[in-house]
Amino acid sequence: MTDYRLDRGDTGVQTIAALRRRLGPRLPAVLVTAEREPFLAVEAQRLDAALLEKPVAEADLRATLLRLLEKRRLRGRAAAE
């Protein structure tokens, strides 16, 4: 999980891409932002990452993380078959 706006002009999109290059493309990701720009939804979809807008409710975060982990588990199962 990463915020969209990071220090020194970096973005969460860059962070997710870098982590996936290092740890593998199946790494679940959540992009969190206070911005309401349509391009962020496009970027999140392109990355296959969840997008949550601030303020993030605990229940929304929990549901999102569970959904991403289940998606990863199912992909792993399908790859093993």
PDB file with SEQRES, HELIX, SHEET and CRYST1 records, atoms N, CA, C and O in Angstrom:
SEQRES   1 A   81  MET THR ASP TYR ARG LEU ASP ARG GLY ASP THR GLY VAL          
SEQRES   2 A   81  GLN THR ILE ALA ALA LEU ARG ARG ARG LEU GLY PRO ARG          
SEQRES   3 A   81  LEU PRO ALA VAL LEU VAL THR ALA GLU ARG GLU PRO PHE          
SEQRES   4 A   81  LEU ALA VAL GLU ALA GLN ARG LEU ASP ALA ALA LEU LEU          
SEQRES   5 A   81  GLU LYS PRO VAL ALA GLU ALA ASP LEU ARG ALA THR LEU          
SEQRES   6 A   81  LEU ARG LEU LEU GLU LYS ARG ARG LEU ARG GLY ARG ALA          
SEQRES   7 A   81  ALA ALA GLU                                                  
HELIX    1 AA1 ASP A    7  GLY A    9  5                                   3    
HELIX    2 AA2 GLY A   12  LEU A   23  1                                  12    
HELIX    3 AA3 PRO A   38  LEU A   47  1                                  10    
HELIX    4 AA4 GLU A   58  ALA A   80  1                                  23    
SHEET    1 AA1 3 THR A   2  ASP A   3  0                                        
SHEET    2 AA1 3 VAL A  30  THR A  33  1                                        
SHEET    3 AA1 3 ALA A  50  GLU A  53  1                                        
CRYST1    1.000    1.000    1.000  90.00  90.00  90.00 P 1           1          
ATOM      1  N   MET A   1       0.854  -1.161   0.000  1.00  0.00           N  
ATOM      2  CA  MET A   1       0.000   0.000   0.000  1.00  0.00           C  
ATOM      3  C   MET A   1       0.900   1.224   0.000  1.00  0.00           C  
ATOM      4  O   MET A   1       1.875   1.307   0.747  1.00  0.00           O  
ATOM      5  N   THR A   2       0.547   2.161  -0.852  1.00  0.00           N  
ATOM      6  CA  THR A   2       1.322   3.385  -0.952  1.00  0.00           C  
ATOM      7  C   THR A   2       0.417   4.566  -1.258  1.00  0.00           C  
ATOM      8  O   THR A   2      -0.613   4.431  -1.919  1.00  0.00           O  
ATOM      9  N   ASP A   3       0.820   5.704  -0.771  1.00  0.00           N  
ATOM     10  CA  ASP A   3       0.129   6.934  -1.125  1.00  0.00           C  
ATOM     11  C   ASP A   3       0.515   7.286  -2.562  1.00  0.00           C  
ATOM     12  O   ASP A   3       1.563   6.855  -3.043  1.00  0.00           O  
ATOM     13  N   TYR A   4      -0.311   8.057  -3.240  1.00  0.00           N  
ATOM     14  CA  TYR A   4       0.030   8.467  -4.595  1.00  0.00           C  
ATOM     15  C   TYR A   4       1.157   9.497  -4.580  1.00  0.00           C  
ATOM     16  O   TYR A   4       2.148   9.335  -5.291  1.00  0.00           O  
ATOM     17  N   ARG A   5       1.018  10.545  -3.786  1.00  0.00           N  
ATOM     18  CA  ARG A   5       2.025  11.611  -3.723  1.00  0.00           C  
ATOM     19  C   ARG A   5       3.077  11.270  -2.678  1.00  0.00           C  
ATOM     20  O   ARG A   5       2.773  11.117  -1.495  1.00  0.00           O  
ATOM     21  N   LEU A   6       4.321  11.153  -3.135  1.00  0.00           N  
ATOM     22  CA  LEU A   6       5.427  10.839  -2.244  1.00  0.00           C  
ATOM     23  C   LEU A   6       6.449  11.974  -2.270  1.00  0.00           C  
ATOM     24  O   LEU A   6       6.282  12.948  -3.003  1.00  0.00           O  
ATOM     25  N   ASP A   7       7.472  11.849  -1.493  1.00  0.00           N  
ATOM     26  CA  ASP A   7       8.517  12.876  -1.431  1.00  0.00           C  
ATOM     27  C   ASP A   7       9.266  13.004  -2.753  1.00  0.00           C  
ATOM     28  O   ASP A   7       9.302  12.071  -3.555  1.00  0.00           O  
ATOM     29  N   ARG A   8       9.857  14.163  -2.962  1.00  0.00           N  
ATOM     30  CA  ARG A   8      10.726  14.454  -4.106  1.00  0.00           C  
ATOM     31  C   ARG A   8      10.047  14.228  -5.454  1.00  0.00           C  
ATOM     32  O   ARG A   8      10.719  13.941  -6.445  1.00  0.00           O  
ATOM     33  N   GLY A   9       8.737  14.353  -5.498  1.00  0.00           N  
ATOM     34  CA  GLY A   9       8.020  14.208  -6.763  1.00  0.00           C  
ATOM     35  C   GLY A   9       7.757  12.783  -7.184  1.00  0.00           C  
ATOM     36  O   GLY A   9       7.190  12.552  -8.252  1.00  0.00           O  
ATOM     37  N   ASP A  10       8.154  11.823  -6.376  1.00  0.00           N  
ATOM     38  CA  ASP A  10       7.875  10.422  -6.688  1.00  0.00           C  
ATOM     39  C   ASP A  10       6.396  10.143  -6.491  1.00  0.00           C  
ATOM     40  O   ASP A  10       5.700  10.881  -5.793  1.00  0.00           O  
ATOM     41  N   THR A  11       5.924   9.074  -7.108  1.00  0.00           N  
ATOM     42  CA  THR A  11       4.520   8.688  -6.960  1.00  0.00           C  
ATOM     43  C   THR A  11       4.400   7.235  -6.527  1.00  0.00           C  
ATOM     44  O   THR A  11       5.329   6.440  -6.672  1.00  0.00           O  
ATOM     45  N   GLY A  12       3.244   6.919  -5.998  1.00  0.00           N  
ATOM     46  CA  GLY A  12       2.949   5.539  -5.627  1.00  0.00           C  
ATOM     47  C   GLY A  12       2.917   4.621  -6.835  1.00  0.00           C  
ATOM     48  O   GLY A  12       3.213   3.432  -6.718  1.00  0.00           O  
ATOM     49  N   VAL A  13       2.563   5.160  -7.994  1.00  0.00           N  
ATOM     50  CA  VAL A  13       2.568   4.366  -9.233  1.00  0.00           C  
ATOM     51  C   VAL A  13       3.993   3.874  -9.501  1.00  0.00           C  
ATOM     52  O   VAL A  13       4.200   2.705  -9.828  1.00  0.00           O  
ATOM     53  N   GLN A  14       4.955   4.758  -9.364  1.00  0.00           N  
ATOM     54  CA  GLN A  14       6.357   4.370  -9.555  1.00  0.00           C  
ATOM     55  C   GLN A  14       6.792   3.340  -8.520  1.00  0.00           C  
ATOM     56  O   GLN A  14       7.518   2.397  -8.834  1.00  0.00           O  
ATOM     57  N   THR A  15       6.343   3.530  -7.289  1.00  0.00           N  
ATOM     58  CA  THR A  15       6.709   2.619  -6.211  1.00  0.00           C  
ATOM     59  C   THR A  15       6.166   1.217  -6.461  1.00  0.00           C  
ATOM     60  O   THR A  15       6.886   0.231  -6.304  1.00  0.00           O  
ATOM     61  N   ILE A  16       4.902   1.130  -6.849  1.00  0.00           N  
ATOM     62  CA  ILE A  16       4.303  -0.176  -7.132  1.00  0.00           C  
ATOM     63  C   ILE A  16       5.046  -0.865  -8.277  1.00  0.00           C  
ATOM     64  O   ILE A  16       5.363  -2.051  -8.189  1.00  0.00           O  
ATOM     65  N   ALA A  17       5.320  -0.132  -9.334  1.00  0.00           N  
ATOM     66  CA  ALA A  17       6.036  -0.711 -10.478  1.00  0.00           C  
ATOM     67  C   ALA A  17       7.419  -1.218 -10.066  1.00  0.00           C  
ATOM     68  O   ALA A  17       7.830  -2.306 -10.470  1.00  0.00           O  
ATOM     69  N   ALA A  18       8.136  -0.430  -9.262  1.00  0.00           N  
ATOM     70  CA  ALA A  18       9.475  -0.832  -8.822  1.00  0.00           C  
ATOM     71  C   ALA A  18       9.417  -2.069  -7.926  1.00  0.00           C  
ATOM     72  O   ALA A  18      10.223  -2.985  -8.082  1.00  0.00           O  
ATOM     73  N   LEU A  19       8.477  -2.098  -7.000  1.00  0.00           N  
ATOM     74  CA  LEU A  19       8.348  -3.264  -6.122  1.00  0.00           C  
ATOM     75  C   LEU A  19       7.990  -4.515  -6.903  1.00  0.00           C  
ATOM     76  O   LEU A  19       8.492  -5.598  -6.601  1.00  0.00           O  
ATOM     77  N   ARG A  20       7.143  -4.382  -7.886  1.00  0.00           N  
ATOM     78  CA  ARG A  20       6.778  -5.560  -8.686  1.00  0.00           C  
ATOM     79  C   ARG A  20       7.922  -6.044  -9.563  1.00  0.00           C  
ATOM     80  O   ARG A  20       8.055  -7.244  -9.804  1.00  0.00           O  
ATOM     81  N   ARG A  21       8.746  -5.123 -10.041  1.00  0.00           N  
ATOM     82  CA  ARG A  21       9.936  -5.562 -10.792  1.00  0.00           C  
ATOM     83  C   ARG A  21      10.850  -6.383  -9.886  1.00  0.00           C  
ATOM     84  O   ARG A  21      11.473  -7.353 -10.318  1.00  0.00           O  
ATOM     85  N   ARG A  22      10.914  -5.978  -8.645  1.00  0.00           N  
ATOM     86  CA  ARG A  22      11.802  -6.632  -7.685  1.00  0.00           C  
ATOM     87  C   ARG A  22      11.207  -7.897  -7.079  1.00  0.00           C  
ATOM     88  O   ARG A  22      11.905  -8.897  -6.909  1.00  0.00           O  
ATOM     89  N   LEU A  23       9.906  -7.851  -6.750  1.00  0.00           N  
ATOM     90  CA  LEU A  23       9.287  -8.944  -5.997  1.00  0.00           C  
ATOM     91  C   LEU A  23       8.334  -9.814  -6.808  1.00  0.00           C  
ATOM     92  O   LEU A  23       7.861 -10.842  -6.325  1.00  0.00           O  
ATOM     93  N   GLY A  24       8.057  -9.406  -8.024  1.00  0.00           N  
ATOM     94  CA  GLY A  24       7.189 -10.196  -8.885  1.00  0.00           C  
ATOM     95  C   GLY A  24       5.864  -9.509  -9.163  1.00  0.00           C  
ATOM     96  O   GLY A  24       5.373  -8.729  -8.347  1.00  0.00           O  
ATOM     97  N   PRO A  25       5.298  -9.801 -10.305  1.00  0.00           N  
ATOM     98  CA  PRO A  25       4.091  -9.116 -10.759  1.00  0.00           C  
ATOM     99  C   PRO A  25       2.828  -9.450  -9.973  1.00  0.00           C  
ATOM    100  O   PRO A  25       1.826  -8.744 -10.088  1.00  0.00           O  
ATOM    101  N   ARG A  26       2.861 -10.504  -9.185  1.00  0.00           N  
ATOM    102  CA  ARG A  26       1.670 -10.889  -8.416  1.00  0.00           C  
ATOM    103  C   ARG A  26       1.544 -10.141  -7.092  1.00  0.00           C  
ATOM    104  O   ARG A  26       0.591 -10.369  -6.347  1.00  0.00           O  
ATOM    105  N   LEU A  27       2.475  -9.267  -6.792  1.00  0.00           N  
ATOM    106  CA  LEU A  27       2.432  -8.522  -5.539  1.00  0.00           C  
ATOM    107  C   LEU A  27       1.163  -7.667  -5.485  1.00  0.00           C  
ATOM    108  O   LEU A  27       0.979  -6.792  -6.331  1.00  0.00           O  
ATOM    109  N   PRO A  28       0.291  -7.904  -4.510  1.00  0.00           N  
ATOM    110  CA  PRO A  28      -0.921  -7.083  -4.395  1.00  0.00           C  
ATOM    111  C   PRO A  28      -0.543  -5.634  -4.079  1.00  0.00           C  
ATOM    112  O   PRO A  28       0.437  -5.376  -3.380  1.00  0.00           O  
ATOM    113  N   ALA A  29      -1.325  -4.704  -4.599  1.00  0.00           N  
ATOM    114  CA  ALA A  29      -1.003  -3.292  -4.394  1.00  0.00           C  
ATOM    115  C   ALA A  29      -2.261  -2.464  -4.199  1.00  0.00           C  
ATOM    116  O   ALA A  29      -3.304  -2.719  -4.802  1.00  0.00           O  
ATOM    117  N   VAL A  30      -2.131  -1.462  -3.336  1.00  0.00           N  
ATOM    118  CA  VAL A  30      -3.204  -0.506  -3.090  1.00  0.00           C  
ATOM    119  C   VAL A  30      -2.613   0.892  -3.222  1.00  0.00           C  
ATOM    120  O   VAL A  30      -1.601   1.213  -2.600  1.00  0.00           O  
ATOM    121  N   LEU A  31      -3.249   1.704  -4.027  1.00  0.00           N  
ATOM    122  CA  LEU A  31      -2.853   3.089  -4.204  1.00  0.00           C  
ATOM    123  C   LEU A  31      -3.858   3.954  -3.454  1.00  0.00           C  
ATOM    124  O   LEU A  31      -5.060   3.883  -3.709  1.00  0.00           O  
ATOM    125  N   VAL A  32      -3.362   4.772  -2.528  1.00  0.00           N  
ATOM    126  CA  VAL A  32      -4.224   5.611  -1.694  1.00  0.00           C  
ATOM    127  C   VAL A  32      -3.986   7.067  -2.077  1.00  0.00           C  
ATOM    128  O   VAL A  32      -2.844   7.487  -2.263  1.00  0.00           O  
ATOM    129  N   THR A  33      -5.069   7.833  -2.195  1.00  0.00           N  
ATOM    130  CA  THR A  33      -4.914   9.222  -2.595  1.00  0.00           C  
ATOM    131  C   THR A  33      -6.055  10.094  -2.091  1.00  0.00           C  
ATOM    132  O   THR A  33      -7.172   9.625  -1.874  1.00  0.00           O  
ATOM    133  N   ALA A  34      -5.753  11.348  -1.915  1.00  0.00           N  
ATOM    134  CA  ALA A  34      -6.784  12.339  -1.604  1.00  0.00           C  
ATOM    135  C   ALA A  34      -7.242  13.033  -2.886  1.00  0.00           C  
ATOM    136  O   ALA A  34      -8.221  13.780  -2.883  1.00  0.00           O  
ATOM    137  N   GLU A  35      -6.532  12.780  -3.967  1.00  0.00           N  
ATOM    138  CA  GLU A  35      -6.858  13.404  -5.250  1.00  0.00           C  
ATOM    139  C   GLU A  35      -8.020  12.668  -5.913  1.00  0.00           C  
ATOM    140  O   GLU A  35      -8.189  11.461  -5.736  1.00  0.00           O  
ATOM    141  N   ARG A  36      -8.799  13.395  -6.659  1.00  0.00           N  
ATOM    142  CA  ARG A  36      -9.971  12.812  -7.337  1.00  0.00           C  
ATOM    143  C   ARG A  36      -9.835  12.898  -8.850  1.00  0.00           C  
ATOM    144  O   ARG A  36     -10.825  13.062  -9.564  1.00  0.00           O  
ATOM    145  N   GLU A  37      -8.620  12.786  -9.325  1.00  0.00           N  
ATOM    146  CA  GLU A  37      -8.360  12.900 -10.757  1.00  0.00           C  
ATOM    147  C   GLU A  37      -8.655  11.580 -11.464  1.00  0.00           C  
ATOM    148  O   GLU A  37      -8.234  10.523 -10.993  1.00  0.00           O  
ATOM    149  N   PRO A  38      -9.377  11.625 -12.592  1.00  0.00           N  
ATOM    150  CA  PRO A  38      -9.729  10.393 -13.314  1.00  0.00           C  
ATOM    151  C   PRO A  38      -8.522   9.571 -13.760  1.00  0.00           C  
ATOM    152  O   PRO A  38      -8.610   8.346 -13.842  1.00  0.00           O  
ATOM    153  N   PHE A  39      -7.402  10.226 -14.049  1.00  0.00           N  
ATOM    154  CA  PHE A  39      -6.246   9.471 -14.518  1.00  0.00           C  
ATOM    155  C   PHE A  39      -5.732   8.503 -13.458  1.00  0.00           C  
ATOM    156  O   PHE A  39      -5.083   7.513 -13.798  1.00  0.00           O  
ATOM    157  N   LEU A  40      -6.006   8.766 -12.189  1.00  0.00           N  
ATOM    158  CA  LEU A  40      -5.544   7.853 -11.141  1.00  0.00           C  
ATOM    159  C   LEU A  40      -6.255   6.513 -11.208  1.00  0.00           C  
ATOM    160  O   LEU A  40      -5.642   5.472 -10.972  1.00  0.00           O  
ATOM    161  N   ALA A  41      -7.534   6.529 -11.525  1.00  0.00           N  
ATOM    162  CA  ALA A  41      -8.268   5.266 -11.697  1.00  0.00           C  
ATOM    163  C   ALA A  41      -7.699   4.484 -12.880  1.00  0.00           C  
ATOM    164  O   ALA A  41      -7.591   3.259 -12.826  1.00  0.00           O  
ATOM    165  N   VAL A  42      -7.340   5.192 -13.942  1.00  0.00           N  
ATOM    166  CA  VAL A  42      -6.750   4.551 -15.116  1.00  0.00           C  
ATOM    167  C   VAL A  42      -5.398   3.941 -14.761  1.00  0.00           C  
ATOM    168  O   VAL A  42      -5.105   2.807 -15.141  1.00  0.00           O  
ATOM    169  N   GLU A  43      -4.579   4.689 -14.037  1.00  0.00           N  
ATOM    170  CA  GLU A  43      -3.262   4.189 -13.620  1.00  0.00           C  
ATOM    171  C   GLU A  43      -3.391   2.972 -12.704  1.00  0.00           C  
ATOM    172  O   GLU A  43      -2.659   1.995 -12.859  1.00  0.00           O  
ATOM    173  N   ALA A  44      -4.312   3.033 -11.759  1.00  0.00           N  
ATOM    174  CA  ALA A  44      -4.519   1.900 -10.849  1.00  0.00           C  
ATOM    175  C   ALA A  44      -4.963   0.675 -11.630  1.00  0.00           C  
ATOM    176  O   ALA A  44      -4.492  -0.435 -11.378  1.00  0.00           O  
ATOM    177  N   GLN A  45      -5.865   0.875 -12.572  1.00  0.00           N  
ATOM    178  CA  GLN A  45      -6.336  -0.260 -13.379  1.00  0.00           C  
ATOM    179  C   GLN A  45      -5.193  -0.826 -14.224  1.00  0.00           C  
ATOM    180  O   GLN A  45      -5.048  -2.043 -14.338  1.00  0.00           O  
ATOM    181  N   ARG A  46      -4.395   0.043 -14.806  1.00  0.00           N  
ATOM    182  CA  ARG A  46      -3.255  -0.399 -15.612  1.00  0.00           C  
ATOM    183  C   ARG A  46      -2.287  -1.239 -14.782  1.00  0.00           C  
ATOM    184  O   ARG A  46      -1.700  -2.199 -15.281  1.00  0.00           O  
ATOM    185  N   LEU A  47      -2.130  -0.874 -13.527  1.00  0.00           N  
ATOM    186  CA  LEU A  47      -1.239  -1.601 -12.621  1.00  0.00           C  
ATOM    187  C   LEU A  47      -1.901  -2.816 -11.972  1.00  0.00           C  
ATOM    188  O   LEU A  47      -1.244  -3.588 -11.275  1.00  0.00           O  
ATOM    189  N   ASP A  48      -3.193  -2.979 -12.203  1.00  0.00           N  
ATOM    190  CA  ASP A  48      -3.967  -4.008 -11.504  1.00  0.00           C  
ATOM    191  C   ASP A  48      -3.839  -3.812  -9.995  1.00  0.00           C  
ATOM    192  O   ASP A  48      -3.613  -4.758  -9.239  1.00  0.00           O  
ATOM    193  N   ALA A  49      -3.992  -2.549  -9.581  1.00  0.00           N  
ATOM    194  CA  ALA A  49      -3.919  -2.183  -8.169  1.00  0.00           C  
ATOM    195  C   ALA A  49      -5.260  -1.617  -7.737  1.00  0.00           C  
ATOM    196  O   ALA A  49      -5.982  -1.026  -8.540  1.00  0.00           O  
ATOM    197  N   ALA A  50      -5.584  -1.795  -6.486  1.00  0.00           N  
ATOM    198  CA  ALA A  50      -6.791  -1.189  -5.938  1.00  0.00           C  
ATOM    199  C   ALA A  50      -6.534   0.298  -5.716  1.00  0.00           C  
ATOM    200  O   ALA A  50      -5.401   0.711  -5.469  1.00  0.00           O  
ATOM    201  N   LEU A  51      -7.585   1.090  -5.805  1.00  0.00           N  
ATOM    202  CA  LEU A  51      -7.490   2.526  -5.571  1.00  0.00           C  
ATOM    203  C   LEU A  51      -8.454   2.894  -4.459  1.00  0.00           C  
ATOM    204  O   LEU A  51      -9.652   2.626  -4.553  1.00  0.00           O  
ATOM    205  N   LEU A  52      -7.932   3.508  -3.408  1.00  0.00           N  
ATOM    206  CA  LEU A  52      -8.758   3.975  -2.302  1.00  0.00           C  
ATOM    207  C   LEU A  52      -8.564   5.474  -2.146  1.00  0.00           C  
ATOM    208  O   LEU A  52      -7.442   5.980  -2.188  1.00  0.00           O  
ATOM    209  N   GLU A  53      -9.677   6.175  -1.966  1.00  0.00           N  
ATOM    210  CA  GLU A  53      -9.614   7.620  -1.780  1.00  0.00           C  
ATOM    211  C   GLU A  53      -9.672   7.954  -0.297  1.00  0.00           C  
ATOM    212  O   GLU A  53     -10.429   7.355   0.467  1.00  0.00           O  
ATOM    213  N   LYS A  54      -8.850   8.930   0.094  1.00  0.00           N  
ATOM    214  CA  LYS A  54      -8.835   9.390   1.486  1.00  0.00           C  
ATOM    215  C   LYS A  54     -10.062  10.239   1.756  1.00  0.00           C  
ATOM    216  O   LYS A  54     -10.544  10.926   0.855  1.00  0.00           O  
ATOM    217  N   PRO A  55     -10.562  10.209   2.940  1.00  0.00           N  
ATOM    218  CA  PRO A  55     -10.116   9.376   4.052  1.00  0.00           C  
ATOM    219  C   PRO A  55     -10.563   7.929   3.841  1.00  0.00           C  
ATOM    220  O   PRO A  55     -11.676   7.673   3.382  1.00  0.00           O  
ATOM    221  N   VAL A  56      -9.699   7.009   4.175  1.00  0.00           N  
ATOM    222  CA  VAL A  56      -9.973   5.583   3.989  1.00  0.00           C  
ATOM    223  C   VAL A  56     -10.593   5.028   5.260  1.00  0.00           C  
ATOM    224  O   VAL A  56     -10.018   5.120   6.344  1.00  0.00           O  
ATOM    225  N   ALA A  57     -11.768   4.454   5.108  1.00  0.00           N  
ATOM    226  CA  ALA A  57     -12.431   3.814   6.247  1.00  0.00           C  
ATOM    227  C   ALA A  57     -11.760   2.462   6.513  1.00  0.00           C  
ATOM    228  O   ALA A  57     -11.370   1.757   5.583  1.00  0.00           O  
ATOM    229  N   GLU A  58     -11.637   2.121   7.765  1.00  0.00           N  
ATOM    230  CA  GLU A  58     -11.004   0.857   8.141  1.00  0.00           C  
ATOM    231  C   GLU A  58     -11.671  -0.332   7.454  1.00  0.00           C  
ATOM    232  O   GLU A  58     -10.988  -1.237   6.975  1.00  0.00           O  
ATOM    233  N   ALA A  59     -12.986  -0.333   7.406  1.00  0.00           N  
ATOM    234  CA  ALA A  59     -13.711  -1.442   6.777  1.00  0.00           C  
ATOM    235  C   ALA A  59     -13.393  -1.539   5.284  1.00  0.00           C  
ATOM    236  O   ALA A  59     -13.274  -2.642   4.750  1.00  0.00           O  
ATOM    237  N   ASP A  60     -13.255  -0.396   4.606  1.00  0.00           N  
ATOM    238  CA  ASP A  60     -12.911  -0.402   3.177  1.00  0.00           C  
ATOM    239  C   ASP A  60     -11.505  -0.936   2.952  1.00  0.00           C  
ATOM    240  O   ASP A  60     -11.269  -1.710   2.024  1.00  0.00           O  
ATOM    241  N   LEU A  61     -10.580  -0.524   3.797  1.00  0.00           N  
ATOM    242  CA  LEU A  61      -9.210  -1.018   3.679  1.00  0.00           C  
ATOM    243  C   LEU A  61      -9.161  -2.521   3.911  1.00  0.00           C  
ATOM    244  O   LEU A  61      -8.527  -3.250   3.148  1.00  0.00           O  
ATOM    245  N   ARG A  62      -9.821  -2.980   4.949  1.00  0.00           N  
ATOM    246  CA  ARG A  62      -9.833  -4.413   5.256  1.00  0.00           C  
ATOM    247  C   ARG A  62     -10.431  -5.213   4.097  1.00  0.00           C  
ATOM    248  O   ARG A  62      -9.865  -6.227   3.691  1.00  0.00           O  
ATOM    249  N   ALA A  63     -11.559  -4.769   3.569  1.00  0.00           N  
ATOM    250  CA  ALA A  63     -12.217  -5.468   2.462  1.00  0.00           C  
ATOM    251  C   ALA A  63     -11.328  -5.485   1.215  1.00  0.00           C  
ATOM    252  O   ALA A  63     -11.248  -6.493   0.514  1.00  0.00           O  
ATOM    253  N   THR A  64     -10.674  -4.374   0.952  1.00  0.00           N  
ATOM    254  CA  THR A  64      -9.793  -4.291  -0.210  1.00  0.00           C  
ATOM    255  C   THR A  64      -8.619  -5.243  -0.073  1.00  0.00           C  
ATOM    256  O   THR A  64      -8.291  -5.960  -1.018  1.00  0.00           O  
ATOM    257  N   LEU A  65      -7.988  -5.262   1.080  1.00  0.00           N  
ATOM    258  CA  LEU A  65      -6.853  -6.156   1.292  1.00  0.00           C  
ATOM    259  C   LEU A  65      -7.263  -7.624   1.201  1.00  0.00           C  
ATOM    260  O   LEU A  65      -6.550  -8.433   0.607  1.00  0.00           O  
ATOM    261  N   LEU A  66      -8.380  -7.961   1.772  1.00  0.00           N  
ATOM    262  CA  LEU A  66      -8.862  -9.346   1.682  1.00  0.00           C  
ATOM    263  C   LEU A  66      -9.152  -9.734   0.237  1.00  0.00           C  
ATOM    264  O   LEU A  66      -8.833 -10.845  -0.186  1.00  0.00           O  
ATOM    265  N   ARG A  67      -9.757  -8.820  -0.522  1.00  0.00           N  
ATOM    266  CA  ARG A  67     -10.056  -9.093  -1.931  1.00  0.00           C  
ATOM    267  C   ARG A  67      -8.770  -9.293  -2.731  1.00  0.00           C  
ATOM    268  O   ARG A  67      -8.688 -10.204  -3.555  1.00  0.00           O  
ATOM    269  N   LEU A  68      -7.775  -8.456  -2.497  1.00  0.00           N  
ATOM    270  CA  LEU A  68      -6.511  -8.589  -3.218  1.00  0.00           C  
ATOM    271  C   LEU A  68      -5.782  -9.885  -2.873  1.00  0.00           C  
ATOM    272  O   LEU A  68      -5.229 -10.544  -3.753  1.00  0.00           O  
ATOM    273  N   LEU A  69      -5.783 -10.241  -1.614  1.00  0.00           N  
ATOM    274  CA  LEU A  69      -5.130 -11.484  -1.204  1.00  0.00           C  
ATOM    275  C   LEU A  69      -5.844 -12.709  -1.767  1.00  0.00           C  
ATOM    276  O   LEU A  69      -5.197 -13.679  -2.165  1.00  0.00           O  
ATOM    277  N   GLU A  70      -7.153 -12.668  -1.801  1.00  0.00           N  
ATOM    278  CA  GLU A  70      -7.910 -13.774  -2.391  1.00  0.00           C  
ATOM    279  C   GLU A  70      -7.641 -13.876  -3.891  1.00  0.00           C  
ATOM    280  O   GLU A  70      -7.482 -14.976  -4.420  1.00  0.00           O  
ATOM    281  N   LYS A  71      -7.592 -12.762  -4.560  1.00  0.00           N  
ATOM    282  CA  LYS A  71      -7.287 -12.729  -5.991  1.00  0.00           C  
ATOM    283  C   LYS A  71      -5.905 -13.332  -6.254  1.00  0.00           C  
ATOM    284  O   LYS A  71      -5.728 -14.109  -7.193  1.00  0.00           O  
ATOM    285  N   ARG A  72      -4.939 -12.971  -5.427  1.00  0.00           N  
ATOM    286  CA  ARG A  72      -3.587 -13.513  -5.570  1.00  0.00           C  
ATOM    287  C   ARG A  72      -3.577 -15.016  -5.325  1.00  0.00           C  
ATOM    288  O   ARG A  72      -2.918 -15.765  -6.046  1.00  0.00           O  
ATOM    289  N   ARG A  73      -4.311 -15.451  -4.303  1.00  0.00           N  
ATOM    290  CA  ARG A  73      -4.368 -16.880  -3.998  1.00  0.00           C  
ATOM    291  C   ARG A  73      -4.965 -17.662  -5.161  1.00  0.00           C  
ATOM    292  O   ARG A  73      -4.458 -18.722  -5.527  1.00  0.00           O  
ATOM    293  N   LEU A  74      -6.036 -17.140  -5.739  1.00  0.00           N  
ATOM    294  CA  LEU A  74      -6.683 -17.818  -6.864  1.00  0.00           C  
ATOM    295  C   LEU A  74      -5.786 -17.864  -8.096  1.00  0.00           C  
ATOM    296  O   LEU A  74      -5.759 -18.863  -8.815  1.00  0.00           O  
ATOM    297  N   ARG A  75      -5.057 -16.785  -8.333  1.00  0.00           N  
ATOM    298  CA  ARG A  75      -4.120 -16.769  -9.463  1.00  0.00           C  
ATOM    299  C   ARG A  75      -3.016 -17.800  -9.243  1.00  0.00           C  
ATOM    300  O   ARG A  75      -2.612 -18.493 -10.177  1.00  0.00           O  
ATOM    301  N   GLY A  76      -2.533 -17.897  -8.012  1.00  0.00           N  
ATOM    302  CA  GLY A  76      -1.496 -18.881  -7.713  1.00  0.00           C  
ATOM    303  C   GLY A  76      -1.986 -20.296  -7.887  1.00  0.00           C  
ATOM    304  O   GLY A  76      -1.261 -21.161  -8.378  1.00  0.00           O  
ATOM    305  N   ARG A  77      -3.219 -20.529  -7.483  1.00  0.00           N  
ATOM    306  CA  ARG A  77      -3.808 -21.867  -7.645  1.00  0.00           C  
ATOM    307  C   ARG A  77      -3.955 -22.205  -9.116  1.00  0.00           C  
ATOM    308  O   ARG A  77      -3.638 -23.319  -9.531  1.00  0.00           O  
ATOM    309  N   ALA A  78      -4.436 -21.250  -9.915  1.00  0.00           N  
ATOM    310  CA  ALA A  78      -4.626 -21.481 -11.355  1.00  0.00           C  
ATOM    311  C   ALA A  78      -3.284 -21.745 -12.045  1.00  0.00           C  
ATOM    312  O   ALA A  78      -3.202 -22.578 -12.947  1.00  0.00           O  
ATOM    313  N   ALA A  79      -2.243 -21.042 -11.626  1.00  0.00           N  
ATOM    314  CA  ALA A  79      -0.918 -21.226 -12.220  1.00  0.00           C  
ATOM    315  C   ALA A  79      -0.338 -22.587 -11.878  1.00  0.00           C  
ATOM    316  O   ALA A  79       0.423 -23.152 -12.665  1.00  0.00           O  
ATOM    317  N   ALA A  80      -0.690 -23.123 -10.712  1.00  0.00           N  
ATOM    318  CA  ALA A  80      -0.161 -24.411 -10.275  1.00  0.00           C  
ATOM    319  C   ALA A  80      -0.857 -25.581 -10.965  1.00  0.00           C  
ATOM    320  O   ALA A  80      -0.317 -26.686 -11.015  1.00  0.00           O  
ATOM    321  N   GLU A  81      -2.045 -25.341 -11.492  1.00  0.00           N  
ATOM    322  CA  GLU A  81      -2.804 -26.448 -12.125  1.00  0.00           C  
ATOM    323  C   GLU A  81      -2.407 -26.686 -13.540  1.00  0.00           C  
ATOM    324  O   GLU A  81      -2.952 -27.576 -14.193  1.00  0.00           O  
TER     325      GLU A  81                                                      
END                                                                             
